[in-house]
């Protein structure tokens, strides 16, 4: 590993933007969105060096980018964005991550905080028992091997066709919940076996289901367009493609490691294993990745349906009476072909976002029609003790970051460090004192996910807003949370 960078390694380009100048094998500079106050945190785990390593990859365009929630990851930093020319660039699984299409869905109700509070324990208990969570958890949905291939091709559309949700849900999901190009032939038998048992499950780690409420509005017109208002109760679902996506990443990393030698690619880090776009290896990974993307879309759609069923039972009202609806769902571990303006000309790029969220501007064709006037909704979850944010994309993001922004708070501590800090504490009781009810599969899960393990997401969001790549719409406060 290269020695850790320091502030002298960076040049300040603006109030919220630093650059690692192009040196050595770097083909472009690396740029980091952060504040002066957060810079020591950013430099602490050597993630900026990973951004500089990404800048060495063939066909990279513009700059290797890092959002303010950057931290160390596999190959690419988590919080990284990189765009590669569709003809001259590469695809790298490290730029997508192991939890392919990990993402967030925001749902809203007509219920108020006061209405929900007396029934919150009952609601959380029913959700906890109705939605499997934890390491290796088995799903409430049982599908045959053949049908799982249909899930991998159709995504959330499959779930809706099976009665898990409404057709209108699809209008408020990125890509309408179905990623093109999925080909089950490029998925291993081991991945299929892992995927069979986990559809409709949250998983573990930082994944969660949270009941919260809107406690602050920053952009009233945009909030009105989304149907968000003060004191309104919301649901956030954060999870991904589970063991299915993890296995697909693992399988194709091994193949692309061989491709590095086959195509004589000079890489600064073996974890950046990649293949030229258009090669058989790249096409196979993209086809398998799309299967995992669709699995994650179907997974969140199923969990949203289970959430609706639980709330209907607890409040003795149907979905319409609850006013339960999907505001938006967006992924933050994806690689996508998109067209962006580069040096004044439209250019087809493969944009890797790993721990980063698409944030397209008002008027963009890929933004759902209902939100096109305000820009794409962006969902930024925080830790279980503070708050989360709803943002929108901007034109400046299109110009500077290929339409990208942050994805969450970003870890400050490893899970081991968090457990060590939690010794002798009752995390659930501490959160209870803040009026936050938490249920987890184990005490260890709560200890790993203590609020102090994360950056303050408000600081992360403020950097993105200060840099002009996002706009704040609303802040959400947690009332109750389920952890795996």
ChimeraX attribute file (.defattr): number of C-alpha atoms within 10 A of each C-alpha:
attribute: neighborCount
match mode: 1-to-1
recipient: residues
	/A:1	8
	/A:2	8
	/A:3	7
	/A:4	13
	/A:5	17
	/A:6	14
	/A:7	13
	/A:8	8
	/A:9	12
	/A:10	17
	/A:11	13
	/A:12	15
	/A:13	12
	/A:14	13
	/A:15	13
	/A:16	21
	/A:17	22
	/A:18	22
	/A:19	21
	/A:20	25
	/A:21	16
	/A:22	15
	/A:23	12
	/A:24	7
	/A:25	14
	/A:26	21
	/A:27	21
	/A:28	21
	/A:29	20
	/A:30	27
	/A:31	28
	/A:32	27
	/A:33	29
	/A:34	29
	/A:35	22
	/A:36	15
	/A:37	9
	/A:38	18
	/A:39	17
	/A:40	13
	/A:41	18
	/A:42	27
	/A:43	17
	/A:44	15
	/A:45	18
	/A:46	20
	/A:47	24
	/A:48	30
	/A:49	21
	/A:50	27
	/A:51	29
	/A:52	29
	/A:53	22
	/A:54	32
	/A:55	28
	/A:56	24
	/A:57	27
	/A:58	21
	/A:59	22
	/A:60	24
	/A:61	21
	/A:62	20
	/A:63	27
	/A:64	30
	/A:65	30
	/A:66	35
	/A:67	31
	/A:68	32
	/A:69	33
	/A:70	34
	/A:71	26
	/A:72	21
	/A:73	20
	/A:74	16
	/A:75	23
	/A:76	35
	/A:77	29
	/A:78	30
	/A:79	32
	/A:80	35
	/A:81	32
	/A:82	27
	/A:83	28
	/A:84	25
	/A:85	19
	/A:86	21
	/A:87	13
	/A:88	13
	/A:89	21
	/A:90	22
	/A:91	32
	/A:92	28
	/A:93	30
	/A:94	22
	/A:95	30
	/A:96	30
	/A:97	28
	/A:98	24
	/A:99	25
	/A:100	32
	/A:101	30
	/A:102	27
	/A:103	29
	/A:104	27
	/A:105	24
	/A:106	23
	/A:107	22
	/A:108	25
	/A:109	21
	/A:110	19
	/A:111	18
	/A:112	17
	/A:113	20
	/A:114	11
	/A:115	13
	/A:116	20
	/A:117	14
	/A:118	10
	/A:119	13
	/A:120	18
	/A:121	15
	/A:122	17
	/A:123	21
	/A:124	25
	/A:125	15
	/A:126	18
	/A:127	23
	/A:128	21
	/A:129	10
	/A:130	18
	/A:131	24
	/A:132	22
	/A:133	26
	/A:134	19
	/A:135	16
	/A:136	16
	/A:137	20
	/A:138	21
	/A:139	23
	/A:140	17
	/A:141	14
	/A:142	14
	/A:143	16
	/A:144	9
	/A:145	14
	/A:146	9
	/A:147	13
	/A:148	22
	/A:149	20
	/A:150	16
	/A:151	26
	/A:152	29
	/A:153	25
	/A:154	22
	/A:155	30
	/A:156	31
	/A:157	25
	/A:158	24
	/A:159	23
	/A:160	19
	/A:161	12
	/A:162	11
	/A:163	12
	/A:164	20
	/A:165	22
	/A:166	17
	/A:167	15
	/A:168	12
	/A:169	20
	/A:170	22
	/A:171	19
	/A:172	24
	/A:173	23
	/A:174	20
	/A:175	19
	/A:176	19
	/A:177	28
	/A:178	26
	/A:179	23
	/A:180	17
	/A:181	14
	/A:182	25
	/A:183	19
	/A:184	21
	/A:185	12
	/A:186	18
	/A:187	26
	/A:188	15
	/A:189	12
	/A:190	13
	/A:191	19
	/A:192	21
	/A:193	15
	/A:194	18
	/A:195	25
	/A:196	19
	/A:197	21
	/A:198	26
	/A:199	30
	/A:200	28
	/A:201	28
	/A:202	31
	/A:203	26
	/A:204	19
	/A:205	18
	/A:206	17
	/A:207	21
	/A:208	23
	/A:209	26
	/A:210	24
	/A:211	25
	/A:212	25
	/A:213	26
	/A:214	24
	/A:215	17
	/A:216	16
	/A:217	20
	/A:218	14
	/A:219	14
	/A:220	14
	/A:221	13
	/A:222	22
	/A:223	19
	/A:224	12
	/A:225	13
	/A:226	18
	/A:227	14
	/A:228	25
	/A:229	19
	/A:230	16
	/A:231	18
	/A:232	21
	/A:233	27
	/A:234	27
	/A:235	25
	/A:236	24
	/A:237	24
	/A:238	21
	/A:239	27
	/A:240	32
	/A:241	31
	/A:242	30
	/A:243	27
	/A:244	28
	/A:245	31
	/A:246	19
	/A:247	24
	/A:248	26
	/A:249	25
	/A:250	14
	/A:251	18
	/A:252	25
	/A:253	21
	/A:254	11
	/A:255	17
	/A:256	22
	/A:257	16
	/A:258	16
	/A:259	20
	/A:260	18
	/A:261	12
	/A:262	10
	/A:263	12
	/A:264	9
	/A:265	15
	/A:266	13
	/A:267	17
	/A:268	19
	/A:269	14
	/A:270	12
	/A:271	17
	/A:272	25
	/A:273	26
	/A:274	30
	/A:275	28
	/A:276	23
	/A:277	21
	/A:278	15
	/A:279	13
	/A:280	12
	/A:281	18
	/A:282	22
	/A:283	18
	/A:284	20
	/A:285	27
	/A:286	24
	/A:287	21
	/A:288	25
	/A:289	30
	/A:290	28
	/A:291	35
	/A:292	36
	/A:293	32
	/A:294	30
	/A:295	37
	/A:296	32
	/A:297	38
	/A:298	28
	/A:299	27
	/A:300	29
	/A:301	31
	/A:302	27
	/A:303	28
	/A:304	26
	/A:305	18
	/A:306	20
	/A:307	23
	/A:308	20
	/A:309	18
	/A:310	22
	/A:311	21
	/A:312	18
	/A:313	13
	/A:314	17
	/A:315	16
	/A:316	11
	/A:317	13
	/A:318	14
	/A:319	14
	/A:320	11
	/A:321	13
	/A:322	17
	/A:323	14
	/A:324	21
	/A:325	23
	/A:326	25
	/A:327	21
	/A:328	24
	/A:329	28
	/A:330	28
	/A:331	30
	/A:332	28
	/A:333	27
	/A:334	25
	/A:335	27
	/A:336	17
	/A:337	14
	/A:338	16
	/A:339	16
	/A:340	19
	/A:341	13
	/A:342	15
	/A:343	8
	/A:344	7
	/A:345	9
	/A:346	11
	/A:347	16
	/A:348	17
	/A:349	26
	/A:350	24
	/A:351	28
	/A:352	27
	/A:353	32
	/A:354	33
	/A:355	32
	/A:356	29
	/A:357	28
	/A:358	29
	/A:359	29
	/A:360	29
	/A:361	27
	/A:362	18
	/A:363	17
	/A:364	19
	/A:365	10
	/A:366	15
	/A:367	24
	/A:368	21
	/A:369	14
	/A:370	13
	/A:371	19
	/A:372	17
	/A:373	15
	/A:374	22
	/A:375	26
	/A:376	29
	/A:377	32
	/A:378	29
	/A:379	28
	/A:380	27
	/A:381	26
	/A:382	24
	/A:383	23
	/A:384	26
	/A:385	23
	/A:386	17
	/A:387	21
	/A:388	25
	/A:389	22
	/A:390	24
	/A:391	27
	/A:392	26
	/A:393	29
	/A:394	25
	/A:395	20
	/A:396	17
	/A:397	21
	/A:398	19
	/A:399	15
	/A:400	16
	/A:401	24
	/A:402	28
	/A:403	24
	/A:404	30
	/A:405	37
	/A:406	34
	/A:407	32
	/A:408	29
	/A:409	26
	/A:410	26
	/A:411	22
	/A:412	21
	/A:413	19
	/A:414	13
	/A:415	18
	/A:416	11
	/A:417	13
	/A:418	21
	/A:419	21
	/A:420	12
	/A:421	16
	/A:422	18
	/A:423	10
	/A:424	8
	/A:425	11
	/A:426	13
	/A:427	18
	/A:428	17
	/A:429	13
	/A:430	13
	/A:431	19
	/A:432	15
	/A:433	9
	/A:434	12
	/A:435	14
	/A:436	21
	/A:437	23
	/A:438	23
	/A:439	19
	/A:440	18
	/A:441	16
	/A:442	11
	/A:443	13
	/A:444	15
	/A:445	20
	/A:446	25
	/A:447	23
	/A:448	22
	/A:449	25
	/A:450	21
	/A:451	21
	/A:452	16
	/A:453	21
	/A:454	20
	/A:455	21
	/A:456	22
	/A:457	24
	/A:458	17
	/A:459	17
	/A:460	26
	/A:461	29
	/A:462	18
	/A:463	25
	/A:464	25
	/A:465	19
	/A:466	18
	/A:467	20
	/A:468	17
	/A:469	29
	/A:470	31
	/A:471	25
	/A:472	21
	/A:473	22
	/A:474	23
	/A:475	20
	/A:476	27
	/A:477	23
	/A:478	27
	/A:479	26
	/A:480	24
	/A:481	22
	/A:482	24
	/A:483	24
	/A:484	25
